[in-house]
Amino acid sequence: MSHEAPLFLKKVLITREAKQAHSFAAQIKKLGGIPLSLPVLTFARSNNEKEVEDVLLSIDCFDWIVFTSQNGISFFFEWLKELNISRSALKRLKVAAVGEKTAKLLEKYDVNVQLVPKEYVAESLLESLKANVLHHERVLLVRGQLARSVLKDGLKECEVTDLVVYQTIRNQGSERLVKQHLETGIDAITFTSSSTVRFFVESVKDIPNWLELINETKVVCIGPITSQTASEYGIKHLVPNTYTINGMIDMLVSCFE
């Protein structure tokens, strides 16, 4: 490995869910860094089975379906498969996705996406929806239990069905190693959602100088909402111009130039 690699031997802690961390870790490794994948959260399908079944069996009643995360997509299609509902049921619906990666995942399920906001946050998606959704149209909002209520609250003039298809759970299995790495020293910490920030802090808060240790590292948050949560805890951090994993990688590289 070349000493000139942008992230040469830099230890970068990845807090996102294990499956989603693979490509992130691979990019860090390719740039000479040492990825430490210690997911502070995990995902499970929601336990509101009757509600999900009732809504999805009447999916033809909707005009729009809105996806706010890649997780929402994965669990949504798991539910469809279990309920024996054909993907073709989505063909007549207009589809909105919160960002480029979310839209690309939908394309893998042969779903055409009509609306993706310029900025990959709920507020920008809301503005795009307001400009395109008619007042009489019915909107199905697919989300996890910790998603903010920005879309639901902002689309009050429309008929919105708020459907929780998955839940985000703290991964206590990684807590010991998270503490260990923070205390022994790491070069950077990455946060890809507000949940990763909260669960990380929950994991380390019994270390007396946890905030000092965090602020001795380079911290990168994926976007403004995650940034806001980090600020609430007093965590010093940076945010890339583009709210994606690639944007975070670019920010990490610039930190260590």
N, C-alpha and C positions, 0 to 999 in steps of 0.2 A: 504493500500500500504506500502510495506516495505521500511524503510529508506535506506536499502542496495541495492535497485534497482539502476542499473547503471546510469539512467538518472533521478533520483528522483527529481521531481518538477522543472526540467530544462525546461525553455520555449524555444522551438525550432521553429523558423519561417520557414515555407515551402513556397517557392515562385513559385513552378511549377503549371501547370494548374490544376483546381479543381478536375476533374475526376481522373487524374493521381496521385493526392496527397493522395487519400484514403488509399492505402496500406502503404505508407510511414508514414502517421500519425498514423495508427494502430500499426506499429512496435515501433514508439517512445512512444506511450501510454503504450504498453506492457512492455516497459523497465522503466516505471515510469515517463516518461517525459510528458510535456504539449505541444502537437502539436498545433501550430498556423498556420492554412492553409489560407494564404492570397495570392492567385494567382495573379502575376503581369502581366500575359499574358493569352490569350485565343486563340483558333484556329477556323478558318472558311475555308470552301472550297474555292478554287481559283475561280476567276471570268473569267478565260480564257476558257470558256465552249467549244467553237468551236475547239480550239487546242486540248483539252483533248479528245473530241469526235472523232476527226480525227485520233489521235494516237491510242486510245484504240480500235477503230473499225478495225484497221490494226495490231493488236497485234500479229497476226500470222507471221508477217514479221520479228520479232525479234528473236535473239538467246538467249540473256540474259536479265533478268530484275533484277535491283538492288534497294533494299530498304534501305534507310539511317536512318529511324526512325519508331517508332511504329505509330506515327501520319500519316505518309505517307501511311502505310498499311491500316489503318482505312478508310482514305479518298479515297484511290485507290479502295477499294472494294465497297464503297458507289457509286462511279462513275460507276463501273461495273454493279452494280444492277440497277442503273438508266438507263443505256444504254442497259439493257437486254442482257449483255454479260455473258456467262457461265464461272464459275471459271475453268471449264475443259480446257479453252483456254490456261491456264498456264501450263498444264501438259507437253507439249513438250518443254517448256522453261527451261533453266538453271537459277537458282535463287540464288542471293547473298544477304546477310543481314549484316548490320554493327555490330551486336552484338547478344549475346545469347537471350536476351529478345525479340528482334526483330524477331529472328528466331522462337522462341516459339510461338509468336503471329501468324506468318505465318502458323505454323503447325495447329493452331486452324481453319484455313481456308482450311485445307487439302492441303497445298502447301509444297512440299518437297524442303528443302533448301540444295543446294550443297556446298555453300561456306560461311563460317563465319571466319573472321580474328581472330588471337590470341589476338590482342589488339583492343578494341572496339572504334576505331577512324577512320576517313575517310582515313588518311594516310596509316594505316595498311590495310584497305580494298582495297585501290588502289594497293598496292604491291601484294596482293593476286589475284586481278583481272588481273593484268599484267602477272602473272605467269600462268593464266588459260584461259584467253580470247584470241582467235586467231584474227589476224589482220583483216580478212575479215568478222568477226562476227559483228552483229548489237546489240547494247546495249541500253536498255531502262532504263534511270535513273529516278526514282520516288522520288520527294523531295518537300520540302516547299520552299517558296520564299526567306527565309533568310539563307538557307543552303549555305555553302561555295562552291567554284567552284573547289575544290581539285580533285574530281573524273572526272569532265568534262574536266578540263585542262590536267589531267594526262593520259587520255585515247584518246588523239588526233589521235593516229594511228588507232583507231577503229572508226566505224560509231556510234556515240553516239547521242541519242535523249534525250534531257533534258526536262523532263515533271514536271511542278509545279502543284501539285494537291491540295495543301492547303496553307493558309497564316497564319502567326503568328502576332497577334495583341496585342497591349498593353491594359491591363485591368485597365482602370482608375477608375473603381468602387471600387477597393481595396486600392486606394491611401491614403485616409484619415486614415484608420486603420493601414496601413503600417507605416506611419509617427508617429502615436500615439504610437505604440508598440516600435518603435526605440527610441523615446524620453523618454518613461517611463521605458524602460529597458527590454532586452531579453538576453538569455544566448547564443543562437546560431542562425546562419542564414545558410540556405542551398541553394546552387545554382546548378541546374541540366542542365543548358545550358548557352551559352553566352547571349542568349536573356533574360534569367531571370536576369542576372547581369545588363544588359543595362537598362531594364525596371524598375528594382528596383532602380537604381541610378536616373533615370528620375523621379521616384515617390518621392524621398527624397531630391533631390539636392537643394531645396530652404530652407532646414534647414541649418543654417550657419555652424554648426559643424558636418554635416552628416557623413563625413569620419571618424572623431574621434569617433563618436558613434558606427559606424560599427566596427571599429578596437578595440573597447573595448569588443566585443563579439567574440565567436569562430565562424569562418566562414569556411564551408566545401564546396569545389567545386568538382563536380563529376569526372572531368577528366582534361587533359592538355589543351584543347582548352578553356574550361570554366575558367580554372586557368589563362590562358594568358589574357583573357578579364578582369578578376578581378584585375590582376596586372597592367593593363593599367590605371585603376582608382585609384591605390594605395591602394587597399584593401588587407590586410594581411589575409592569408587563408591557409588551409591545403587541400591536395588531397589524397584520399585513393589509396592503391596499386591496387585494383580492381575497375574499373570504372563503378560501379553499385550502385544502392540504398543500397543494403546490405553492400557494401564497405563503403558507407557514414555513415551508422548506426554504423559500427564497429569503424570508425574514431571518431564519436561523443562520443561513449562509452569511447574510450581511452583518449579523451580530458578531461573527467570529472572523471577519475579514481583517 
